[in-house]
Amino acid sequence: MTNPADELRARVLAEAEASIERMLADERMGKQMTISEIEDVIGELETDFRERVLQEVMGEQEKERIRCPECGGKLRNKGQRSKHVMTLRGETKVERSYYQCEACGQGVFPPG
């Protein structure tokens, strides 16, 4: 049985490697660039990487939530929803599962 932390580590490392590959494949990297241009390329990758890692961590936390925080009732998955959220690092888009309590009807977006 694998450790959930090891599984998360592997997925985050895969996202980091994919970001590095996207940076190396960027046509702007093949020319002389100013610091501002380099920062633009890296900033785009950072935003994308941050969104992907947020998704991974939120997905792990979501696995732990199985009951309504209001009444303790069973949650029913109602599908994925996208939302723009403001984090300490700026605005980012996250996609997460939306649940509704079968008992009280409360809508829940884990993590809470």
SEDRENGU-981671 format. One record per atom (N, C-alpha, C, CB): atom name; x, y, z; residue in one letter. Coordinates in pm, whole numbers. Glycine has a CB too. Layout:
+------+--------+--------+--------+------+
| site |      X |      Y |      Z | code |
+------+--------+--------+--------+------+
|   CA |      X |      Y |      Z |    a |
...
+------+--------+--------+--------+------+
***
This chain:
+------+--------+--------+--------+------+
| site |      X |      Y |      Z | code |
+------+--------+--------+--------+------+
|    N |     85 |   -118 |      0 |    m |
|   CA |      0 |      0 |      0 |    m |
|    C |     89 |    124 |      0 |    m |
|   CB |    -96 |      0 |    122 |    m |
|    N |     58 |    219 |    -86 |    t |
|   CA |    142 |    337 |    -96 |    t |
|    C |     97 |    445 |      1 |    t |
|   CB |    141 |    391 |   -239 |    t |
|    N |    191 |    525 |     39 |    n |
|   CA |    169 |    635 |    131 |    n |
|    C |    106 |    751 |     55 |    n |
|   CB |    301 |    677 |    200 |    n |
|    N |     -4 |    811 |    105 |    p |
|   CA |    -66 |    924 |     36 |    p |
|    C |     31 |   1042 |     15 |    p |
|   CB |   -187 |    971 |    113 |    p |
|    N |    120 |   1065 |    110 |    a |
|   CA |    217 |   1174 |     95 |    a |
|    C |    313 |   1144 |    -19 |    a |
|   CB |    295 |   1195 |    226 |    a |
|    N |    352 |   1019 |    -35 |    d |
|   CA |    441 |    981 |   -146 |    d |
|    C |    369 |    996 |   -281 |    d |
|   CB |    491 |    836 |   -128 |    d |
|    N |    241 |    961 |   -283 |    e |
|   CA |    163 |    976 |   -406 |    e |
|    C |    150 |   1124 |   -444 |    e |
|   CB |     23 |    913 |   -391 |    e |
|    N |    122 |   1208 |   -343 |    l |
|   CA |    111 |   1351 |   -368 |    l |
|    C |    245 |   1408 |   -415 |    l |
|   CB |     63 |   1425 |   -242 |    l |
|    N |    352 |   1365 |   -351 |    r |
|   CA |    487 |   1410 |   -390 |    r |
|    C |    514 |   1376 |   -536 |    r |
|   CB |    595 |   1345 |   -299 |    r |
|    N |    480 |   1256 |   -577 |    a |
|   CA |    503 |   1212 |   -715 |    a |
|    C |    422 |   1297 |   -814 |    a |
|   CB |    466 |   1064 |   -731 |    a |
|    N |    297 |   1328 |   -780 |    r |
|   CA |    215 |   1409 |   -869 |    r |
|    C |    267 |   1553 |   -878 |    r |
|   CB |     69 |   1409 |   -823 |    r |
|    N |    309 |   1609 |   -765 |    v |
|   CA |    362 |   1746 |   -765 |    v |
|    C |    494 |   1752 |   -842 |    v |
|   CB |    382 |   1798 |   -620 |    v |
|    N |    579 |   1652 |   -825 |    l |
|   CA |    704 |   1648 |   -901 |    l |
|    C |    677 |   1636 |  -1051 |    l |
|   CB |    791 |   1530 |   -854 |    l |
|    N |    577 |   1558 |  -1087 |    a |
|   CA |    540 |   1547 |  -1229 |    a |
|    C |    493 |   1681 |  -1283 |    a |
|   CB |    430 |   1440 |  -1249 |    a |
|    N |    418 |   1756 |  -1204 |    e |
|   CA |    373 |   1890 |  -1245 |    e |
|    C |    492 |   1984 |  -1260 |    e |
|   CB |    272 |   1947 |  -1143 |    e |
|    N |    589 |   1975 |  -1169 |    a |
|   CA |    708 |   2059 |  -1178 |    a |
|    C |    787 |   2026 |  -1304 |    a |
|   CB |    797 |   2041 |  -1053 |    a |
|    N |    804 |   1899 |  -1333 |    e |
|   CA |    876 |   1858 |  -1454 |    e |
|    C |    803 |   1906 |  -1579 |    e |
|   CB |    893 |   1705 |  -1457 |    e |
|    N |    671 |   1897 |  -1579 |    a |
|   CA |    593 |   1943 |  -1694 |    a |
|    C |    609 |   2094 |  -1712 |    a |
|   CB |    443 |   1907 |  -1676 |    a |
|    N |    614 |   2169 |  -1603 |    s |
|   CA |    636 |   2313 |  -1611 |    s |
|    C |    773 |   2345 |  -1670 |    s |
|   CB |    622 |   2378 |  -1473 |    s |
|    N |    873 |   2271 |  -1627 |    i |
|   CA |   1009 |   2292 |  -1680 |    i |
|    C |   1011 |   2261 |  -1829 |    i |
|   CB |   1112 |   2203 |  -1604 |    i |
|    N |    946 |   2154 |  -1870 |    e |
|   CA |    940 |   2119 |  -2012 |    e |
|    C |    871 |   2228 |  -2094 |    e |
|   CB |    867 |   1986 |  -2031 |    e |
|    N |    761 |   2284 |  -2038 |    r |
|   CA |    691 |   2392 |  -2108 |    r |
|    C |    782 |   2515 |  -2121 |    r |
|   CB |    560 |   2430 |  -2033 |    r |
|    N |    860 |   2544 |  -2018 |    m |
|   CA |    952 |   2657 |  -2023 |    m |
|    C |   1058 |   2634 |  -2131 |    m |
|   CB |   1019 |   2679 |  -1886 |    m |
|    N |   1115 |   2517 |  -2135 |    l |
|   CA |   1220 |   2488 |  -2233 |    l |
|    C |   1166 |   2487 |  -2376 |    l |
|   CB |   1286 |   2355 |  -2201 |    l |
|    N |   1039 |   2452 |  -2392 |    a |
|   CA |    978 |   2449 |  -2525 |    a |
|    C |    929 |   2586 |  -2570 |    a |
|   CB |    863 |   2350 |  -2527 |    a |
|    N |    923 |   2682 |  -2480 |    d |
|   CA |    874 |   2816 |  -2514 |    d |
|    C |    970 |   2881 |  -2613 |    d |
|   CB |    859 |   2904 |  -2386 |    d |
|    N |    918 |   2925 |  -2727 |    e |
|   CA |   1001 |   2984 |  -2832 |    e |
|    C |   1074 |   3109 |  -2787 |    e |
|   CB |    917 |   3016 |  -2953 |    e |
|    N |   1021 |   3176 |  -2686 |    r |
|   CA |   1089 |   3297 |  -2635 |    r |
|    C |   1221 |   3264 |  -2568 |    r |
|   CB |    999 |   3371 |  -2538 |    r |
|    N |   1236 |   3139 |  -2521 |    m |
|   CA |   1358 |   3101 |  -2449 |    m |
|    C |   1478 |   3088 |  -2543 |    m |
|   CB |   1336 |   2969 |  -2376 |    m |
|    N |   1454 |   3081 |  -2674 |    g |
|   CA |   1563 |   3065 |  -2769 |    g |
|    C |   1627 |   3195 |  -2812 |    g |
|   CB |   1514 |   2993 |  -2888 |    g |
|    N |   1587 |   3306 |  -2754 |    k |
|   CA |   1644 |   3435 |  -2795 |    k |
|    C |   1692 |   3511 |  -2672 |    k |
|   CB |   1540 |   3518 |  -2873 |    k |
|    N |   1765 |   3616 |  -2698 |    q |
|   CA |   1809 |   3703 |  -2590 |    q |
|    C |   1686 |   3774 |  -2532 |    q |
|   CB |   1915 |   3807 |  -2640 |    q |
|    N |   1674 |   3774 |  -2401 |    m |
|   CA |   1558 |   3835 |  -2338 |    m |
|    C |   1604 |   3930 |  -2228 |    m |
|   CB |   1463 |   3728 |  -2281 |    m |
|    N |   1521 |   4029 |  -2203 |    t |
|   CA |   1545 |   4117 |  -2089 |    t |
|    C |   1502 |   4044 |  -1963 |    t |
|   CB |   1470 |   4253 |  -2104 |    t |
|    N |   1540 |   4098 |  -1850 |    i |
|   CA |   1498 |   4038 |  -1723 |    i |
|    C |   1345 |   4037 |  -1714 |    i |
|   CB |   1559 |   4115 |  -1602 |    i |
|    N |   1282 |   4145 |  -1760 |    s |
|   CA |   1135 |   4151 |  -1757 |    s |
|    C |   1073 |   4042 |  -1844 |    s |
|   CB |   1087 |   4289 |  -1805 |    s |
|    N |   1131 |   4016 |  -1960 |    e |
|   CA |   1078 |   3911 |  -2048 |    e |
|    C |   1098 |   3773 |  -1984 |    e |
|   CB |   1147 |   3916 |  -2185 |    e |
|    N |   1212 |   3751 |  -1923 |    i |
|   CA |   1237 |   3624 |  -1853 |    i |
|    C |   1136 |   3608 |  -1739 |    i |
|   CB |   1384 |   3618 |  -1799 |    i |
|    N |   1115 |   3716 |  -1667 |    e |
|   CA |   1021 |   3713 |  -1557 |    e |
|    C |    879 |   3684 |  -1606 |    e |
|   CB |   1025 |   3845 |  -1481 |    e |
|    N |    842 |   3736 |  -1722 |    d |
|   CA |    710 |   3708 |  -1779 |    d |
|    C |    694 |   3559 |  -1807 |    d |
|   CB |    689 |   3788 |  -1907 |    d |
|    N |    795 |   3498 |  -1869 |    v |
|   CA |    788 |   3355 |  -1900 |    v |
|    C |    775 |   3275 |  -1771 |    v |
|   CB |    913 |   3310 |  -1979 |    v |
|    N |    859 |   3306 |  -1675 |    i |
|   CA |    858 |   3232 |  -1548 |    i |
|    C |    727 |   3256 |  -1473 |    i |
|   CB |    978 |   3272 |  -1460 |    i |
|    N |    678 |   3379 |  -1477 |    g |
|   CA |    553 |   3411 |  -1408 |    g |
|    C |    434 |   3333 |  -1462 |    g |
|   CB |    524 |   3559 |  -1419 |    g |
|    N |    429 |   3318 |  -1594 |    e |
|   CA |    322 |   3238 |  -1655 |    e |
|    C |    328 |   3094 |  -1608 |    e |
|   CB |    330 |   3245 |  -1809 |    e |
|    N |    449 |   3040 |  -1604 |    l |
|   CA |    467 |   2901 |  -1559 |    l |
|    C |    434 |   2887 |  -1411 |    l |
|   CB |    611 |   2854 |  -1586 |    l |
|    N |    473 |   2987 |  -1333 |    e |
|   CA |    447 |   2983 |  -1189 |    e |
|    C |    297 |   2980 |  -1163 |    e |
|   CB |    512 |   3103 |  -1119 |    e |
|    N |    221 |   3063 |  -1232 |    t |
|   CA |     77 |   3068 |  -1213 |    t |
|    C |     15 |   2933 |  -1248 |    t |
|   CB |     14 |   3179 |  -1300 |    t |
|    N |     54 |   2877 |  -1360 |    d |
|   CA |      2 |   2748 |  -1403 |    d |
|    C |     39 |   2639 |  -1302 |    d |
|   CB |     56 |   2712 |  -1543 |    d |
|    N |    163 |   2638 |  -1258 |    f |
|   CA |    210 |   2538 |  -1162 |    f |
|    C |    134 |   2552 |  -1030 |    f |
|   CB |    362 |   2551 |  -1138 |    f |
|    N |    117 |   2675 |   -983 |    r |
|   CA |     45 |   2699 |   -857 |    r |
|    C |    -97 |   2645 |   -866 |    r |
|   CB |     43 |   2850 |   -825 |    r |
|    N |   -166 |   2671 |   -977 |    e |
|   CA |   -302 |   2621 |   -994 |    e |
|    C |   -306 |   2469 |   -992 |    e |
|   CB |   -363 |   2674 |  -1125 |    e |
|    N |   -211 |   2407 |  -1059 |    r |
|   CA |   -209 |   2261 |  -1065 |    r |
|    C |   -179 |   2198 |   -928 |    r |
|   CB |   -106 |   2214 |  -1167 |    r |
|    N |    -87 |   2258 |   -854 |    v |
|   CA |    -54 |   2203 |   -721 |    v |
|    C |   -169 |   2228 |   -624 |    v |
|   CB |     76 |   2265 |   -667 |    v |
|    N |   -233 |   2343 |   -632 |    l |
|   CA |   -352 |   2368 |   -550 |    l |
|    C |   -457 |   2260 |   -575 |    l |
|   CB |   -411 |   2508 |   -581 |    l |
|    N |   -478 |   2227 |   -702 |    q |
|   CA |   -575 |   2123 |   -737 |    q |
|    C |   -538 |   1990 |   -672 |    q |
|   CB |   -584 |   2106 |   -889 |    q |
|    N |   -409 |   1956 |   -678 |    e |
|   CA |   -364 |   1828 |   -620 |    e |
|    C |   -387 |   1824 |   -469 |    e |
|   CB |   -215 |   1805 |   -650 |    e |
|    N |   -349 |   1931 |   -400 |    v |
|   CA |   -363 |   1934 |   -254 |    v |
|    C |   -511 |   1938 |   -215 |    v |
|   CB |   -289 |   2056 |   -195 |    v |
|    N |   -590 |   2018 |   -285 |    m |
|   CA |   -733 |   2023 |   -256 |    m |
|    C |   -799 |   1888 |   -280 |    m |
|   CB |   -801 |   2130 |   -340 |    m |
|    N |   -753 |   1818 |   -384 |    g |
|   CA |   -806 |   1685 |   -412 |    g |
|    C |   -778 |   1588 |   -300 |    g |
|   CB |   -748 |   1632 |   -540 |    g |
|    N |   -660 |   1599 |   -240 |    e |
|   CA |   -627 |   1513 |   -126 |    e |
|    C |   -717 |   1544 |     -7 |    e |
|   CB |   -479 |   1529 |    -86 |    e |
|    N |   -737 |   1672 |     20 |    q |
|   CA |   -822 |   1711 |    132 |    q |
|    C |   -967 |   1671 |    108 |    q |
|   CB |   -812 |   1862 |    155 |    q |
|    N |  -1009 |   1679 |    -16 |    e |
|   CA |  -1147 |   1644 |    -51 |    e |
|    C |  -1176 |   1498 |    -19 |    e |
|   CB |  -1173 |   1672 |   -198 |    e |
|    N |  -1078 |   1412 |    -35 |    k |
|   CA |  -1096 |   1269 |     -7 |    k |
|    C |  -1134 |   1246 |    139 |    k |
|   CB |   -969 |   1192 |    -42 |    k |
|    N |  -1089 |   1336 |    227 |    e |
|   CA |  -1112 |   1319 |    369 |    e |
|    C |  -1252 |   1364 |    412 |    e |
|   CB |  -1008 |   1395 |    447 |    e |
|    N |  -1315 |   1451 |    334 |    r |
|   CA |  -1447 |   1504 |    372 |    r |
|    C |  -1555 |   1412 |    319 |    r |
|   CB |  -1466 |   1649 |    318 |    r |
|    N |  -1631 |   1354 |    412 |    i |
|   CA |  -1738 |   1265 |    369 |    i |
|    C |  -1872 |   1301 |    433 |    i |
|   CB |  -1703 |   1122 |    403 |    i |
|    N |  -1873 |   1397 |    526 |    r |
|   CA |  -1994 |   1435 |    596 |    r |
|    C |  -2018 |   1585 |    589 |    r |
|   CB |  -1988 |   1390 |    740 |    r |
|    N |  -2143 |   1625 |    595 |    c |
|   CA |  -2183 |   1766 |    593 |    c |
|    C |  -2132 |   1836 |    719 |    c |
|   CB |  -2337 |   1779 |    581 |    c |
|    N |  -2069 |   1953 |    704 |    p |
|   CA |  -2020 |   2024 |    822 |    p |
|    C |  -2134 |   2085 |    905 |    p |
|   CB |  -1925 |   2134 |    779 |    p |
|    N |  -2254 |   2095 |    846 |    e |
|   CA |  -2368 |   2154 |    918 |    e |
|    C |  -2442 |   2050 |   1003 |    e |
|   CB |  -2465 |   2217 |    819 |    e |
|    N |  -2477 |   1936 |    940 |    c |
|   CA |  -2562 |   1839 |   1011 |    c |
|    C |  -2499 |   1700 |   1023 |    c |
|   CB |  -2694 |   1827 |    941 |    c |
|    N |  -2386 |   1678 |    956 |    g |
|   CA |  -2322 |   1547 |    960 |    g |
|    C |  -2379 |   1449 |    860 |    g |
|   CB |  -2334 |   1490 |   1097 |    g |
|    N |  -2472 |   1495 |    774 |    g |
|   CA |  -2534 |   1408 |    675 |    g |
|    C |  -2438 |   1368 |    564 |    g |
|   CB |  -2654 |   1476 |    615 |    g |
|    N |  -2481 |   1272 |    485 |    k |
|   CA |  -2400 |   1221 |    374 |    k |
|    C |  -2399 |   1323 |    259 |    k |
|   CB |  -2454 |   1085 |    325 |    k |
|    N |  -2282 |   1343 |    200 |    l |
|   CA |  -2267 |   1436 |     89 |    l |
|    C |  -2277 |   1362 |    -44 |    l |
|   CB |  -2133 |   1511 |     98 |    l |
|    N |  -2348 |   1423 |   -139 |    r |
|   CA |  -2361 |   1367 |   -273 |    r |
|    C |  -2284 |   1456 |   -370 |    r |
|   CB |  -2512 |   1355 |   -315 |    r |
|    N |  -2197 |   1396 |   -450 |    n |
|   CA |  -2118 |   1472 |   -548 |    n |
|    C |  -2209 |   1521 |   -659 |    n |
|   CB |  -2002 |   1385 |   -606 |    n |
|    N |  -2204 |   1653 |   -684 |    k |
|   CA |  -2287 |   1716 |   -787 |    k |
|    C |  -2205 |   1761 |   -907 |    k |
|   CB |  -2363 |   1834 |   -729 |    k |
|    N |  -2079 |   1719 |   -913 |    g |
|   CA |  -1995 |   1753 |  -1028 |    g |
|    C |  -1889 |   1857 |   -997 |    g |
|   CB |  -2080 |   1801 |  -1140 |    g |
|    N |  -1812 |   1892 |  -1099 |    q |
|   CA |  -1702 |   1987 |  -1088 |    q |
|    C |  -1751 |   2129 |  -1114 |    q |
|   CB |  -1589 |   1950 |  -1184 |    q |
|    N |  -1694 |   2224 |  -1044 |    r |
|   CA |  -1722 |   2366 |  -1064 |    r |
|    C |  -1589 |   2442 |  -1061 |    r |
|   CB |  -1820 |   2420 |   -956 |    r |
|    N |  -1579 |   2543 |  -1146 |    s |
|   CA |  -1460 |   2629 |  -1149 |    s |
|    C |  -1490 |   2756 |  -1073 |    s |
|   CB |  -1418 |   2662 |  -1294 |    s |
|    N |  -1384 |   2811 |  -1013 |    k |
|   CA |  -1400 |   2936 |   -939 |    k |
|    C |  -1267 |   3008 |   -938 |    k |
|   CB |  -1452 |   2909 |   -795 |    k |
|    N |  -1272 |   3141 |   -952 |    h |
|   CA |  -1154 |   3223 |   -934 |    h |
|    C |  -1148 |   3262 |   -787 |    h |
|   CB |  -1156 |   3349 |  -1027 |    h |
|    N |  -1034 |   3238 |   -724 |    v |
|   CA |  -1018 |   3274 |   -583 |    v |
|    C |   -894 |   3362 |   -567 |    v |
|   CB |  -1007 |   3147 |   -494 |    v |
|    N |   -898 |   3447 |   -467 |    m |
|   CA |   -784 |   3532 |   -436 |    m |
|    C |   -705 |   3464 |   -324 |    m |
|   CB |   -830 |   3678 |   -394 |    m |
|    N |   -579 |   3433 |   -355 |    t |
|   CA |   -491 |   3372 |   -256 |    t |
|    C |   -386 |   3474 |   -215 |    t |
|   CB |   -425 |   3242 |   -312 |    t |
|    N |   -300 |   3435 |   -125 |    l |
|   CA |   -191 |   3523 |    -84 |    l |
|    C |    -98 |   3555 |   -200 |    l |
|   CB |   -111 |   3461 |     30 |    l |
|    N |    -93 |   3468 |   -300 |    r |
|   CA |     -7 |   3486 |   -417 |    r |
|    C |    -78 |   3550 |   -535 |    r |
|   CB |     49 |   3352 |   -459 |    r |
|    N |   -204 |   3585 |   -518 |    g |
|   CA |   -279 |   3647 |   -627 |    g |
|    C |   -398 |   3563 |   -667 |    g |
|   CB |   -190 |   3670 |   -746 |    g |
|    N |   -469 |   3610 |   -768 |    e |
|   CA |   -588 |   3540 |   -814 |    e |
|    C |   -549 |   3414 |   -890 |    e |
|   CB |   -675 |   3631 |   -903 |    e |
|    N |   -623 |   3308 |   -866 |    t |
|   CA |   -598 |   3183 |   -935 |    t |
|    C |   -731 |   3112 |   -958 |    t |
|   CB |   -500 |   3093 |   -852 |    t |
|    N |   -734 |   3028 |  -1057 |    k |
|   CA |   -855 |   2952 |  -1089 |    k |
|    C |   -840 |   2812 |  -1033 |    k |
|   CB |   -882 |   2948 |  -1243 |    k |
|    N |   -942 |   2766 |   -963 |    v |
|   CA |   -942 |   2629 |   -912 |    v |
|    C |  -1068 |   2559 |   -961 |    v |
|   CB |   -934 |   2626 |   -757 |    v |
|    N |  -1057 |   2432 |   -981 |    e |
|   CA |  -1172 |   2349 |  -1016 |    e |
|    C |  -1185 |   2247 |   -907 |    e |
|   CB |  -1156 |   2281 |  -1158 |    e |
|    N |  -1305 |   2237 |   -853 |    r |
|   CA |  -1324 |   2147 |   -741 |    r |
|    C |  -1463 |   2086 |   -746 |    r |
|   CB |  -1302 |   2220 |   -608 |    r |
|    N |  -1478 |   1979 |   -673 |    s |
|   CA |  -1607 |   1911 |   -668 |    s |
|    C |  -1704 |   1989 |   -580 |    s |
|   CB |  -1591 |   1767 |   -615 |    s |
|    N |  -1829 |   1987 |   -619 |    y |
|   CA |  -1935 |   2049 |   -541 |    y |
|    C |  -2022 |   1936 |   -487 |    y |
|   CB |  -2019 |   2150 |   -627 |    y |
|    N |  -2051 |   1944 |   -358 |    y |
|   CA |  -2133 |   1842 |   -293 |    y |
|    C |  -2257 |   1906 |   -233 |    y |
|   CB |  -2051 |   1769 |   -184 |    y |
|    N |  -2362 |   1824 |   -222 |    q |
|   CA |  -2483 |   1870 |   -155 |    q |
|    C |  -2522 |   1764 |    -54 |    q |
|   CB |  -2598 |   1898 |   -257 |    q |
|    N |  -2559 |   1811 |     65 |    c |
|   CA |  -2598 |   1720 |    171 |    c |
|    C |  -2734 |   1660 |    140 |    c |
|   CB |  -2600 |   1793 |    308 |    c |
|    N |  -2743 |   1528 |    151 |    e |
|   CA |  -2869 |   1459 |    126 |    e |
|    C |  -2972 |   1489 |    235 |    e |
|   CB |  -2846 |   1308 |    117 |    e |
|    N |  -2925 |   1522 |    355 |    a |
|   CA |  -3016 |   1544 |    468 |    a |
|    C |  -3069 |   1688 |    474 |    a |
|   CB |  -2946 |   1510 |    597 |    a |
|    N |  -2980 |   1786 |    470 |    c |
|   CA |  -3023 |   1925 |    490 |    c |
|    C |  -3017 |   2011 |    365 |    c |
|   CB |  -2940 |   1988 |    597 |    c |
|    N |  -2956 |   1960 |    255 |    g |
|   CA |  -2949 |   2034 |    131 |    g |
|    C |  -2836 |   2136 |    123 |    g |
|   CB |  -3075 |   2103 |    108 |    g |
|    N |  -2755 |   2145 |    229 |    q |
|   CA |  -2643 |   2240 |    232 |    q |
|    C |  -2544 |   2209 |    119 |    q |
|   CB |  -2572 |   2236 |    369 |    q |
|    N |  -2499 |   2312 |     45 |    g |
|   CA |  -2397 |   2296 |    -56 |    g |
|    C |  -2259 |   2309 |      5 |    g |
|   CB |  -2414 |   2398 |   -168 |    g |
|    N |  -2166 |   2225 |    -37 |    v |
|   CA |  -2032 |   2222 |     21 |    v |
|    C |  -1928 |   2216 |    -90 |    v |
|   CB |  -2015 |   2102 |    116 |    v |
|    N |  -1826 |   2302 |    -79 |    f |
|   CA |  -1709 |   2299 |   -166 |    f |
|    C |  -1588 |   2262 |    -80 |    f |
|   CB |  -1687 |   2437 |   -238 |    f |
|    N |  -1554 |   2135 |    -67 |    p |
|   CA |  -1434 |   2101 |     10 |    p |
|    C |  -1309 |   2148 |    -63 |    p |
|   CB |  -1426 |   1949 |     37 |    p |
|    N |  -1197 |   2179 |      2 |    p |
|   CA |  -1191 |   2188 |    148 |    p |
|    C |  -1265 |   2311 |    198 |    p |
|   CB |  -1046 |   2190 |    195 |    p |
|    N |  -1322 |   2297 |    316 |    g |
|   CA |  -1408 |   2400 |    373 |    g |
|    C |  -1341 |   2514 |    432 |    g |
|   CB |  -1492 |   2346 |    470 |    g |
+------+--------+--------+--------+------+
***
